[in-house]
Amino acid sequence: MPHYESEPKIDTSSATGDWRENLFGNGVVVVKGVLSPEKAQSYQQRMFQWLKTFPYGFKADNQSTWGKEHLLEHMK
């Protein structure tokens, strides 16, 4: 069930001059200083542990397995 009767739209065509341009254009954004390096590493390790639970051959210590063929379908 949708959360909105009419889903709100975000105008991605106009220049914002800030982090939103990276988000809209590349699908990711880096916001520096939000997490400590230790917390970021903890999240990365938890993600790696989770990805290794699937039968696609992902290995955290082998970057050649970080491609589409080793990820879940919705992550490809």
N, C-alpha and C positions, 0 to 999 in steps of 0.2 A: 504494500500500500504506500503510495507516495506521501511524502511529508508535506507537500504543498499542492494546492489545487492547480496553481500555475507556477512551475519551478522558476525561481529568479534567474535571470541571465546576467552574466558578467561580460562587460564590453572589453574584449581583448584587442580591439583594433586601435585604440588610442594609446599614445605613448604616455607612460607614467613617470619614466626617469628613475625608477627604483626597482626593488627586488621583484616586483610583479612582472616585469618584462622577462626576466629569466624564467619565472614560473610558467607564464603563458607560452613563451617561445620554446623552452627546453623541457618543461615538465618537472623541473627541480629548481630549488633555490638553496643557496648556502647563506645562513644567517650566523655570522661569526659571534662567538662569545655567549651563545645560548646555553651550551653544555660545556662542562669541563672536559678536558681530554680523557680523563679517567671514566667519566660517565659515557662518553661517546664510544670508547673502547668496550665498555661493558655491554652496551646495546649491540655493538657489532658482533661480539662473541655470542650473545644470546641469539641473534639472527642466524649466525653460522650454525649453531647447535640445532636450531629449528630446521634449517634447510637440509641438514644432514639426515634428518629423520625420514626424508622422502627417498623413494627408490630410483633417483635419477642420476646418481653418481656425483653429486656435489661434494667437493672436498675444499674446506676452508684454506688449506695449505697448498692448494694447486689452482692458480688463477686460470689455467686452461679449462677448468670445470665451471667457471663463473658465467658461461654463456647460456643462451636460450635452451639448448638441448638438455641442460642439467637443472633447469628451474621449473617451478610449477607452471601450469598452463596460463593462469591469469597474470603471471609475472613476465611473460615472454614478449 
